[in-house]
């Protein structure tokens, strides 16, 4: 049975704001570098942290008693109380204006920018767009748009959804193993309790996926770093990305890039070469 969604009620959350502050530490920088396959080194005060370190900072903290069955905090509060039970990070856009550095006090100011409702093959899809400004004492460092999608509960559609065909081989390619430890490390660094990333019984028996789900932000973080590496370490001015298919643990995945007239077209792909996230980077 389809879940009723009162869009007018949910749109009352548009304009809702939240702010939180955290510190970029040397230990966090080391741990995130290790997780993103970057040389760990010995970061010290003033050294640049990985480009997407803000996803590890000032994350919402809820008591165990306030968590839902999927490991996320109960609905309501800053985010609208969307009644659809399955939540995923669908994509977003990052604008890099300044590096976040070890020792920086970082403030994230967030605002609900939009709430929309669409109809998908598995039922209703509710999209919540969140705008984030990441600032340090030097000023605005990162401007972000985050797209969150909520969908109906199903144990079959997630595993059988059609996926795009594999593109021709990329000019630039790196491969890694989608290891459960990699997913656990990233969940820990981002204080992400979503059970689809570490609880195999839950993800296969309740949500219907064939394996642990690779985080969307982790794919985006790896692609962002890959883009910077291909441009001599320079952060892109704009990185725009969207998930196109789930990526699961237990097999090799790849980071891919081709030059375009404006920068790079990038994508992650599973072991069969099927894209799971697509992105563009411009300088």
Secondary structure, DSSP 4 states (H G I P E B T S, - for coil): -PPP--HHHHGGGTT-EEEEEEE--HHHHHHHHHHTT-------TTPBPPTTGGGGSS-----GGGB-TTSSBPS-TTS-----SEEEEEEEEEEE-S--BTT-EEEEEEEEEEEEEEEETTEEEEEEEEEEEEEETTEEEEEEEEEEEEE---SSHHHH---PPPPSPPSEEEEEE--HHHHHHHHHHTT---GGGT-HHHHHHTS--SSPBPPHHHHHHHHHHHHHHHTTTPPPSEEEEEE-S--BSSSEEEEEEEE-SSEEEEEEE-TT--EEEEEEEE-
